[in-house]
C-alpha cells in the first residue's frame, strides 16, 4: 500500500482518513451477500429462492487444511443454460471476482483441478451497486 509512518511512528492523518474510507467501502460492498455456502467436493452450488442480480463472487478455501484448488470456474444458470462467469487457478484465503451483472437463481463452483478434495470455507455471491 506504500504507507510510511512519520518519525513518531504514526501514519499521516490524510492516510488514516483514506484508509478508513477504503475500509468503509469494502464493508459496504461485501457485508451483505445475496447468498453464501460452504462445503467440500468438486462442485458446490448455491440455489437462490428466486432469480436475483449478482455481479461479484467471493471464494475462500479452508487454508488450515492447505490451499488445494489449482483450477476452477464459476457458472450461473441463465435462461436454462450454464454460463461461465469467471475462472481461475488459485483461491487461497480469499478470491474476489467482479463480472458483468447477470440475473440467476443458481450459481455453482466447479473445481477442475486440485491436489486433494477442495474444502470451501465460503462461497458467496453479491450484487454491488
WOZIDA-V741538 format. One record per residue. N is the residue number from 1. RES is the residue in three letters. SS is DSSP state (hx for helix, st for strand, lp for the rest). BURIAL is b if it has 9 or more other C-alpha atoms within 8 Angstrom, else e. Layout:
{{N,RES,SS,BURIAL} {N,RES,SS,BURIAL}}
//
This chain:
{{1,UNK,lp,e} {2,UNK,lp,e} {3,UNK,lp,e} {4,UNK,lp,e} {5,UNK,lp,b} {6,UNK,lp,e} {7,UNK,lp,e} {8,UNK,lp,e} {9,UNK,lp,e} {10,UNK,lp,e} {11,UNK,lp,b} {12,UNK,lp,e} {13,UNK,hx,e} {14,UNK,hx,e} {15,UNK,hx,b} {16,UNK,hx,b} {17,UNK,hx,e} {18,UNK,hx,e} {19,UNK,hx,e} {20,UNK,hx,e} {21,UNK,hx,e} {22,UNK,hx,e} {23,UNK,hx,e} {24,UNK,hx,e} {25,UNK,hx,e} {26,UNK,hx,b} {27,UNK,hx,e} {28,UNK,hx,e} {29,UNK,hx,b} {30,UNK,hx,e} {31,UNK,lp,e} {32,UNK,lp,e} {33,UNK,lp,b} {34,UNK,lp,b} {35,UNK,st,b} {36,UNK,st,b} {37,UNK,st,b} {38,UNK,st,b} {39,UNK,st,b} {40,UNK,st,b} {41,UNK,lp,b} {42,UNK,lp,b} {43,UNK,st,b} {44,UNK,st,b} {45,UNK,st,e} {46,UNK,st,b} {47,UNK,st,e} {48,UNK,st,b} {49,UNK,st,e} {50,UNK,st,e} {51,UNK,st,e} {52,UNK,st,e} {53,UNK,st,b} {54,UNK,st,b} {55,UNK,st,b} {56,UNK,st,b} {57,UNK,st,b} {58,UNK,st,b} {59,UNK,st,b} {60,UNK,st,b} {61,UNK,st,b} {62,UNK,lp,b} {63,UNK,hx,e} {64,UNK,hx,e} {65,UNK,hx,e} {66,UNK,lp,e} {67,UNK,lp,b} {68,UNK,lp,b} {69,UNK,st,b} {70,UNK,st,b} {71,UNK,st,b} {72,UNK,st,b} {73,UNK,st,b} {74,UNK,st,b} {75,UNK,st,b} {76,UNK,st,b} {77,UNK,st,b} {78,UNK,st,b} {79,UNK,lp,e} {80,UNK,lp,e} {81,UNK,st,e} {82,UNK,st,e} {83,UNK,st,e} {84,UNK,st,b} {85,UNK,st,b} {86,UNK,st,b} {87,UNK,st,b} {88,UNK,st,e} {89,UNK,lp,e} {90,UNK,lp,b} {91,UNK,lp,b} {92,UNK,lp,b} {93,UNK,lp,e} {94,UNK,lp,b} {95,UNK,st,b} {96,UNK,st,e} {97,UNK,st,e} {98,UNK,st,e} {99,UNK,st,e} {100,UNK,st,e} {101,UNK,st,e} {102,UNK,st,e} {103,UNK,st,b} {104,UNK,st,b} {105,UNK,st,b} {106,UNK,st,b} {107,UNK,st,b} {108,UNK,st,b} {109,UNK,st,b} {110,UNK,st,b} {111,UNK,st,b} {112,UNK,st,b} {113,UNK,st,e} {114,UNK,st,b} {115,UNK,lp,e} {116,UNK,lp,e} {117,UNK,lp,b} {118,UNK,lp,b} {119,UNK,st,b} {120,UNK,st,b} {121,UNK,st,b} {122,UNK,st,b} {123,UNK,st,b} {124,UNK,st,b} {125,UNK,st,b} {126,UNK,st,b} {127,UNK,lp,b} {128,UNK,lp,e} {129,UNK,lp,e}}
//
